[in-house]
């Protein structure tokens, strides 16, 4: 008697109301056992929005058993989460991911199960969030990022998922910062587009030597060292009239 028979004899899925508990049960089973459990339980098929006809084509239509060619993936509620190409059981080639509401989440290229090549990300409302290049599942190379209202947020280059070189904009379309070589040097601008800070950054915060300017006239306010976004270390402060 195999593992599936032991589980089937001990557990009646009809008595389990929680989808979360069912997911836990599935997590201990391999794909073949999961398929068997679904096939022999009509109540579970209803939960998954599937039927026996679907399983006659299981090897070519669903990820369970799909190794090469086109296929689909569903979550435990029967919602489509991916459709596209596979190679050796992993996403490979062109494919699409979906939000739980059925709208696109990602569309692009995959390699060995990871986003790789050109692709597009979408917000939950279906609007474009990012378009550009990927490497090993992360944004890498040239790309553009957008606000929820479709206004441009950033354009430039990414490295290992982080902004590396480029320009950032506020929701009114005005440039608010520049990044050079992974935020080691950069600039920040106020909402009017005037220079607010120029210097070094670390993890998106002012860190190292830099200069801070008054908002209204762009004159130098502080020159010195920063740590985690705050003035820290040696520095010079200036009055609004330019005196030290």
URZILIN-V825479 format. One record per run of one state. SS is the DSSP state (h for helix, s for strand, l for the rest). FROM is the first residue (numbers start at 1). LEN is the number of residues. Records with the same first field share a line. If there is no record, write none. Layout:
BEGIN
SS->FROM-LEN + FROM-LEN
END
This chain:
BEGIN
l->1-2 + 11-2 + 16-3 + 28-3 + 40-2 + 48-4 + 57-1 + 63-6 + 75-5 + 88-2 + 99-5 + 112-2 + 123-5 + 136-2 + 147-5 + 160-2 + 170-5 + 181-4 + 190-5 + 203-2 + 214-6 + 228-2 + 238-7
h->3-8 + 13-3 + 19-9 + 31-9 + 42-6 + 52-5 + 58-4
s->62-1 + 69-6 + 80-8 + 90-9 + 104-8 + 114-9 + 128-8 + 138-9 + 152-8 + 162-8 + 175-6 + 185-5 + 195-8 + 205-9 + 220-8 + 230-8
END
